[in-house]
Amino acid sequence: MSFLIMFLVVGIVGFFDVKNMVNSGLKKELIVYSIFLGATVIFATLYLKNPLRRTILDMILDLFQVSW
């Protein structure tokens, strides 16, 4: 159920934002906004699938071989 609510909220807000950006001619901003919107959906999906899994920060720190 939380997936559905998240996708509805992101979809509705994203639709209106993209519509306004296209009408205003903000092409570069639209690309950046789309990247952030996509990243938000990906990170939220990862978290909502299993909130007790390893965090993204742990994965990034392992990538750079940093222990804390």
N, C-alpha and C positions, 0 to 999 in steps of 0.2 A: 504494500500500500504506500509506503514511503517513497518507493521509486516512482510511482505514478504521480504523486503530489509534486515531487522534485521536478520531474520532466514537464509537468503541466505549468508550473510556475516559471521555470527557465524558458520553456517554449513561448509562453504568452509574453513575458517581458522581452525576450529576444526578438519576437516578431515585431512588436511595436518599436523597439530600438532600431532594428534594421530598416523598417519602413521609414522612420524619420531620417535616418542617415542617408538612405537612397534619395529621398525627396530633397535633402539639403545638399546633395552632391559630395558627401564626405566619403570618398572611395578608400583612401588610405586608413582612415579611422575605422571603417567597416572591416577591413582586413584584420587589424589589430583586435577589434572587438570580437570578431569571429574566433580568433585564436584563443583569447581568454575565455570565451563562452565554451568552446570545446574542451579546454583544459579543466574548467569548472565541472563540466558534466562527467569527464573521465575520473577526476579525483573524487567527486561525490559518489559515483557508482562504485569505485573501489572501496570507499569507506562504508557505504551502506550494505554492500554484499557481506562483509565480515569486519565489524568494527574492532575486533580483538586481534587482527592480523598485524604483521609488522608494519610500521608506519613508513610513509614515503621518505621521511627524514632518515630513518635507519637505512633504507636502501641507498639513498644518496651518500650517506657517510660511508657505507660499505664500498660503494663505487670508488670513493677517494681514499679508501683504507684508513679512515679516521675512527679511532675508538674513544669512547667517552664513558 
